[in-house]
């Protein structure tokens, strides 16, 4: 069993209370728009990281993290991409990709909107953790913590913090 923290759209800001929220996580997954390499280094020093780069991320982050991260975790196939859309409204790039990869869990960012939903047509779970940085329209910052065990996702918790 693994406990995973999922975040996105930090835009160079990390609320210190996220360290407490993620303290028992085995890994943290970042769905892009990190903002700067100092934030990347800070998170990598805290916990093992998986991630993708986002549309605002510069050269240093793009060298460290891919555009698409496809991996296996506890028996599930995970596909992470920054701009992916959501069930019924996937981005054109993701639509092409999803035909070639078996997916159990799709993670994306970009919209700054927390969304957890099952894709009934494709039979996978979609997670967008929202945004936890101080850039964008959202008034509440969000992140997710969940457990994965033998193809099962459970104990999903949402971290929320009023922005400002």
C-alpha positions in Angstrom: 0.0 0.0 0.0 1.1 3.5 -0.8 -0.1 6.9 0.3 0.2 9.5 -2.4 -0.1 13.3 -2.3 -1.3 15.0 -5.5 -0.9 18.6 -6.3 -0.7 21.0 -9.3 -0.3 24.6 -10.3 1.9 25.8 -7.5 3.1 28.7 -9.6 6.3 29.2 -7.5 4.3 29.2 -4.2 3.9 26.4 -1.7 1.8 26.8 1.4 3.8 25.5 4.4 0.7 23.6 5.7 1.0 21.3 2.7 4.1 19.8 4.3 2.0 18.7 7.2 -0.8 17.4 4.9 1.8 15.3 2.9 4.0 14.2 5.9 2.9 10.6 5.8 2.8 10.2 2.0 5.2 7.8 0.4 5.3 10.0 -2.8 4.1 13.3 -4.1 2.8 13.7 -7.6 2.8 17.2 -9.2 0.7 17.7 -12.4 2.7 20.7 -13.7 3.0 24.5 -13.5 5.6 24.2 -10.7 6.8 27.8 -11.4 10.5 27.7 -10.5 13.3 25.2 -9.9 13.6 26.2 -6.2 10.1 24.9 -5.5 11.0 21.7 -7.4 14.2 21.3 -5.3 12.3 21.9 -2.0 9.7 19.3 -2.8 12.3 16.7 -4.0 14.1 17.2 -0.7 10.9 16.5 1.2 9.6 13.4 -0.5 10.1 11.2 -3.6 8.4 13.0 -6.5 6.8 12.2 -9.8 5.5 14.9 -12.1 5.2 16.5 -15.4 6.0 20.0 -16.6 3.3 22.6 -17.3 2.8 25.3 -19.8 4.5 28.0 -17.6 7.5 25.8 -16.6 10.9 26.8 -18.0 13.9 24.8 -19.4 15.3 23.6 -16.0 12.0 22.0 -15.0 11.4 20.6 -18.5 14.8 18.9 -18.4 13.8 17.2 -15.1 10.2 16.3 -15.7 8.5 15.0 -18.9 5.4 16.4 -20.6 3.7 13.0 -20.1 4.4 10.6 -17.2 3.0 7.1 -17.6 3.8 4.6 -14.8 2.5 1.7 -12.7 1.8 2.0 -9.0 0.4 -0.8 -6.8 -1.1 -2.5 -9.8 -2.7 0.5 -11.5 -1.7 2.3 -14.7 -1.3 6.1 -14.1 -1.1 8.7 -16.8 -0.2 12.2 -15.8 -0.3 15.2 -18.1 -0.7 18.9 -17.3 -3.3 19.8 -19.9 -5.6 16.9 -20.2 -9.2 18.1 -19.8 -11.8 15.9 -18.1 -14.3 13.2 -19.0 -16.3 14.3 -22.0 -14.0 17.3 -22.6 -10.5 15.9 -23.0 -7.8 18.0 -24.8 -7.0 16.9 -28.4 -3.5 15.8 -27.3 -4.8 13.6 -24.6 -7.5 12.1 -26.8 -4.8 10.8 -29.2 -2.7 9.5 -26.3 -5.5 7.6 -24.5 -6.1 5.3 -27.4 -2.6 3.8 -27.1 -2.3 3.4 -23.3 -4.3 1.4 -20.8 -5.2 3.8 -18.1 -6.7 3.2 -14.6 -6.0 6.7 -13.2 -5.6 9.9 -15.2 -4.1 13.0 -13.4 -3.9 16.5 -14.8 -3.8 20.1 -13.7 -4.1 23.4 -15.6 -7.7 24.4 -15.0 -7.2 25.3 -11.3 -10.5 23.4 -10.6 -10.6 20.5 -8.2 -12.3 17.6 -10.0 -12.5 13.9 -9.0 -14.7 11.8 -11.2 -15.0 8.4 -12.8 -14.9 8.4 -16.6 -17.8 6.0 -17.2 -17.0 5.5 -20.9 -13.3 4.7 -20.5 -13.5 3.1 -17.0 -10.8 5.1 -15.3 -10.6 7.6 -12.5 -9.9 11.2 -13.4 -8.3 13.5 -10.8 -7.4 17.2 -11.1 -6.2 18.3 -7.7 -7.0 22.0 -8.5 -4.3 24.6 -7.8 -2.3 25.2 -4.6 -0.4 28.2 -5.7 -1.3 31.9 -5.3 -1.7 32.6 -9.0 -5.0 32.3 -10.9 -8.7 32.9 -10.3 -9.3 30.4 -7.6 -10.1 31.7 -4.1 -9.4 28.3 -2.4 -6.2 26.3 -2.9 -6.6 22.6 -3.0 -4.5 19.4 -3.1 -5.3 15.7 -2.6 -4.1 12.8 -0.6 -5.1 9.2 -1.2 -4.1 5.5 -0.7 -3.5 3.0 -3.4 -3.4 -0.8 -2.7 -3.7 -3.6 -5.1 -5.6 -1.7 -7.8 -7.8 0.0 -5.2 -8.0 3.8 -4.7 -9.4 4.8 -1.3 -9.3 7.2 1.7 -9.2 10.2 -0.7 -8.9 13.5 1.3 -8.9 17.1 0.1 -6.7 19.8 1.6 -8.3 23.3 1.2 -6.8 26.6 2.2 -8.4 30.0 1.6 -6.1 31.9 -0.6 -4.7 35.2 0.5 
